[in-house]
Amino acid sequence: MGILEISDIDKRFGGLEALSNVEITIEEGEVYGLIGTNGSGKTTLFNVICGFLKPENGTITFKDKDITGLVPEKVCKMGIGRCFQTVQPFRSMTPMENARVARAYGRKIKKNTELSLNDIMDIVGLTEKQDVLTEHLTLPDKKNVEIARALAGNPELILFDEVASGLTGKEIQGRINLMKRLSDMGITIIVVEHIMKFIKEISDRIGVLDTGQLIYEGDPEKVAEDERVIEAYLGGKKDEYS
């Protein structure tokens, strides 16, 4: 039994089947990369996990507890954090104030076991900007505020949706280093990303969604060799990429 069990999940929007019989087990402490083309169901799956959407069928189990259909606030308090593709920090607050709000609504643990907010600012590289209004920060720093808020909620699992998108090569490497640091801290990670260098370098396993179905799960180094992935994700045959 993993820390997160996604079992037989179906999600439809009218006649569109966004997720079909999705089964994934996330092991405690692992980094799981989730890839797929636009519209393949990645963000929909995140929304189902976090309670923004309720599936037509299937269950989401976190630490042996059924969380299917729980409202997002309760999911957060159970220890699941999330960073969104479109950054949504409180623009009129500083990074530190953003983190304080997240802590107030996050998972409650013993004070002597949680990261201090100052430590979190250091981890995400915002110590020198922690008192600057978020609206004045660059995109990479706004993404860091999102990560700081997720960490402030005392999560055991964080879902990252395109955390490296829009960044330069140097900034992407910094994000890789940050993901590895969070993993070393014992946080379980699921990350959606289109940048293959990023996803392959940080992931223990990779899953590939195509039109709502999981078509591959396994070694990050072998994902580009799978014919189903090449056909769905790259739009060609294996011998065209060998």
N, C-alpha and C positions, 0 to 999 in steps of 0.2 A: 504493500500500500504506500503510494507516494504522498507527498505533502499536498498535492492537488490532483484530483481525479476528475477528468472530463469524460463523461460516459454517455455515449449514444446521443449526442446533442444534435437536435434539428431546430433550425430557425427559418421561418418563412416571412416574406413581406408580400402579402397578396399571393400572386402566382409564382413569385420568385423564391426559389429555395436557396437561401443565403448560406446555410450550413446543413450538411446532410450526414448523419451518423458519425459525427466526429468523436473519436476516442483518443485521448492523450493522457498519459500519466507523467506528471512532473515529480522528479525525485528531489528530496530535500537537499538544498545546497548546490543544485546544478544550474547551469545557464543553458536555457533552451531557446534556440533561435527559430523564429517562425517567418517563413518567406512565402511569396506568391505574388502574382500580378495584381494590379489594382482591381478591386471588386471580387477578389478570391475568397473573402470572408474573414480576413485577419482581424480587422477592427471590430467587426460584428462579434467575433468570438470573445474579444476583450470585453465588449459591452455586456455580453451574457455572463461572463465570469464576475464582473463587478456589479451586476444588478441593474444596469441601465436598460437591459432588455431581458425579457423572460422567454425561455425557449418553449417551442411547442412540445418537445419531447426531450428526455434525458435529464441527467443530474450533474451538478457541480458539487464536489465534495472537497472541503479544505480541512486538513488535519482531522479526518474521520467525521466531520460534521457536514451535513447537507446544507449548503448555502444557496441552493437553486432559488432564484426569485427574490432573495433578500434585497432590500433597498441598499443603494450604494453606501450610505452612512454606516449601516451595520456591517457591511462587508469590510469597510475601512477599519472599523473598530476591532474586527477579528484578526487583523494583521495583514491585509492585502493593500498595497499602495499602487498608485498608477501615475505615469507621466504620459500626457496626451501628445498626439502628433502636432496639434495646434496649441502652442503654449498659452496657458490661461492663468498666469499669476495675477494677484491683486495689484494692478498697475499703480494705484495711489499709495501703496505700502512699500516699505523697504523689504529686502530679502529676509532680514531678521524678523520683521513683523509677519511676513508670510509664513515663516516657519513656526512662529508662536501660535498662529491661528490653527495650523495643521496639527500641532501638538495637542491643542485643546480638544480636537475632535478625533484624535487617533486612538490607537490601542493603548490601554492603560497597563503599565508594567512598573515594577519597583524602580524608584528614582535612581538607586545605585547601579542599575543595570542598563539604563537607557543612555544613548548618546546625548551629551549636552548640545544645546543649540550652537554654541561656539565651535564645538568639534565638527558639527555638521557644516557650518560655514567654511571651515578649513578643508574638509573633505571635498567639497564641491568648488573650491577656489574662489570663494566670495568674501573672505575675511575683510579685505580692504574695501569692499563695496557693500558691506552688509547694511550700512545706514543710508545708502543712496536709493532714491525712489526707483522702483522697478521699471517704470515707464521710460526712464533715461538710460537703461542698460541695453547692451547689444543683444542680438538674437542668441548667441552662445551663452551669455550670462543669464538671459531669461530662461533658457533651457535648464541652466544650473539651479535657478530658483525653483523650477518644477521638481527637480531631483531633491533639493533641500526640503521641500514640503513633503515629498514622499517619505524621506528618511525621518522627518520629525514626527511622523505618525507611528513610529516604532513598528515598521513592517517586518514580517518574516518572508514575504514574497512581494516583489515589485514587477509590474507590467510596464514595459517601456515601448511606446509606439513611435518609431522613427526618431529615436533620440539623436541620431547623427545627421539627419537630413538638413541641408542648407549650410553645412559646415565646410570649412576648408580642409585640405589634407592634414595640416598640422593640428587643427581642432579635432578632426576625427581621431587622430592618434591619441590625443588627450582624452577623448571620450572612451576609447578602448581601454586606456590605463585606468580610468575611473570605474568602468564596469568590472575590470579585474579586481580592483580594490574592494568594491562592494561584495563581490563574490568571496574574496578572501575573508571578509567580515562575517560570512555565514549566511548572507541574504540569498535566497533563491530568486532567480531572475528568468522572466520570459521576455524576449525582445523581438519586436517586429522591425524589420529593416530591409531596405532595398540594396544597400551597399554591401556587396558580397565579401569584400575584404574584411569589413567590420564584423559581419555576422560569423564568418568562418573563424576569425581569430579569437573571438570570445566564447563561442558556443561549445558546449560538451556534446550536444545533439542538435540536429536540425529537423524541423518538420516543414513540409511543403503543402500548402493548400492550393487547390485549383477548383474553381467554381463550387466552393463550399465543401469539398471533400479532401481529406488528408490522403495524398497520393504517395508520400515518401516520408520516412522517419528513420534517422540514423546518423552515421558518421559525417561530420561537416566536410571532410576531405573527399568524400565519395558522392556527394549530392550532385555535382555537375556531370557525373558519369551515368546517372540513372536516365534511361530513355524516356520515362514518363515525365520527369522533371524537365528534360531538354525540350520535349514536345510542348509542354504546357507553359513553361517559364521563359524559354528562349525561342520557341516557335520554329524549331527545326528538328532534324534527326541527329542521332548520336554521331554518325560519321562526318557530319558537317562541322563538328566542333572538336574532333580528335586530332 
